[in-house]
Amino acid sequence: MRILVIGKSGQLARSLAVRAEGQSDIEVVCVGRPDFDLEDVSTFVPVLSAVRPDVVINAAAHTGVDRQEDEPARAFAMNAEAPGVLAKLTAESGIPIVHVSTDYVFDGRAVRPYVETDLPNPQTVYGRSKLAGEEAVRRGNADHLIVRTAWVVSCYGSNFVKTMLKLAEARDSLQVVADQHGNPTDAHDLADGLLAAARVRRDRGRFQQSVYHLAGSGRASWFELATCVLHASEALSGPCAAVEPISSRQWPAKAERPMNSELDCEAFFRDFGFRAGAWQDRVAAIVAAIGEAKANVCGGALGS
Ligand SMILES: NC(=O)c1ccc[n+]([C@@H]2O[C@H](COP(=O)([O-])OP(=O)(O)OC[C@H]3O[C@@H](n4cnc5c(N)ncnc54)[C@H](OP(=O)(O)O)[C@@H]3O)[C@@H](O)[C@H]2O)c1
């Protein structure tokens, strides 16, 4: 099965490439800018014609949550219109499309994990553009799968784990928001889940339902996540710092984050047989991988 992944350098795109390595039934081809540009839909057909995929996974998006508050037109073009065009083109060629969406489609006011049938109510430009992307994909290609994920972390690109490690190199203590909760998700787990879903689609000939949730197992606040990162780092003699819990009111952001964006992932497990690992274990492994990569570059220990 040849899978065209839209995106090359992002956390999910790189994870899909790594996790497909050595799997005899899967070939992953990642295509990013400039060959496939969400801001230039004329690049789509040449890539689809050249790769001739069995399935397309869209791992590309405008992910700058705060920046998008100032550039809503660009956010909607990249996160909604472009996926809609891609969905139509894949439908014309009979290719299923897997599109990745976000917990930010919800307002975060629920007092339990969100299930797929809960009503979205996005509070940010990012969340609204991603919800519009879900609708555009649904309209464009009946053979689609929309997977909402959350709090993606990995040893690649930019993410919260890397930010905490970098800040700890320069500071003795960090203030981190403790009243927002979600599911930290290892990008490798997300990639494994999407590959599992693509296999099920190949074997059954269809997706069971339109939207699923897939995120890491277990609930955390940003404060708990930061604490876990820095404990893991300290255990490896890497950068460490004290972590002080603060409220979101003390850390105002341009785009308001959901207070609770926990996702219920039981439907994904039921239909695709995949569950993401416990976030604490995954975070420890990511911190170790970042340390190893750094040691290889620096020729020294983590943090040196
Ligand atoms: N990160 C999170 O916490 C999080 C949470 C919930 C949902 N998600 C969703 O998960 C998906 C993957 O996120 P991620 O964390 O892997 O994102 P990321 O690390 O920020 O990577 C973004 C990807 O988008 C691509 N991209 C950006 N602008 C592009 C353009 N104009 N044309 C083509 N590609 C472009 C980049 O491609 P290049 O390779 O060309 O640079 C990169 O591969 C996204 O749909 C995101 O909305 C992420």
The ligand as an ORCA input file, in Angstrom:
! r2SCAN-3c Opt
* xyz 0 1
  N       1.008     19.876     17.243
  C      -0.086     19.687     17.985
  O      -0.057     19.832     19.224
  C      -1.382     19.309     17.331
  C      -2.533     19.181     18.140
  C      -3.734     18.816     17.531
  C      -3.781     18.593     16.169
  N      -2.660     18.754     15.415
  C      -2.763     18.533     13.976
  O      -1.903     17.454     13.640
  C      -1.400     17.630     12.307
  C       0.096     17.472     12.315
  O       0.652     18.444     13.179
  P       2.212     18.508     13.506
  O       2.332     18.657     14.982
  O       2.941     17.419     12.815
  O       2.547     19.917     12.842
  P       3.944     20.620     12.603
  O       5.036     19.864     13.270
  O       3.747     22.060     12.906
  O       4.132     20.440     11.026
  C       3.338     21.138     10.137
  C       3.434     20.475      8.794
  O       2.666     21.266      7.903
  C       3.412     21.471      6.743
  N       3.089     22.743      6.129
  C       3.031     23.964      6.698
  N       2.729     24.877      5.781
  C       2.594     24.214      4.603
  C       2.276     24.592      3.284
  N       2.046     25.862      2.942
  N       2.217     23.647      2.347
  C       2.472     22.352      2.641
  N       2.760     21.920      3.856
  C       2.829     22.847      4.830
  C       4.843     21.430      7.134
  O       5.397     21.025      5.938
  P       6.904     21.102      5.434
  O       7.343     19.724      5.645
  O       6.814     21.487      4.027
  O       7.569     22.132      6.317
  C       4.839     20.372      8.236
  O       5.031     19.100      7.694
  C      -1.920     18.999     11.857
  O      -3.072     18.803     11.100
  C      -2.289     19.689     13.149
  O      -3.314     20.652     12.954
  C      -1.462     19.083     15.970
*
